[in-house]
Amino acid sequence: MTNLKAVRISQGYSLRALATKMDCTYNAIHTWERGENRPHPGNAKRLQDVLGVPVEILLAPVTDEAPRLSESKGFKPSQSVQEPRRNGDQPPRRQTYP
């Protein structure tokens, strides 16, 4: 597993949306996220340009020793990312109509 998935989600990209922007298949991106394959240099450069995060960070394996994405240069999480709910927090109630 690599940091790519966390960055992709934080910036609001689905696999298909990122694949379309990168002009590659979503299966290719999925294998990069799982660490099963590495992108060719041209795709790696495009990935870095699209997401704005260095490739070394995107493709680094996720481990306890890895630096947190928020501490990495160039990482700016999307404002649409919500804080995870804590135990006991209730989801927002839906508005009911009469």
Summary of the structure (lengths in Angstrom):
residues: 98
radius of gyration: 16.0
end to end distance: 47.5
largest distance: 57.9
contacts: 212
relative contact order: 0.18
helix: 43%
strand: 2%
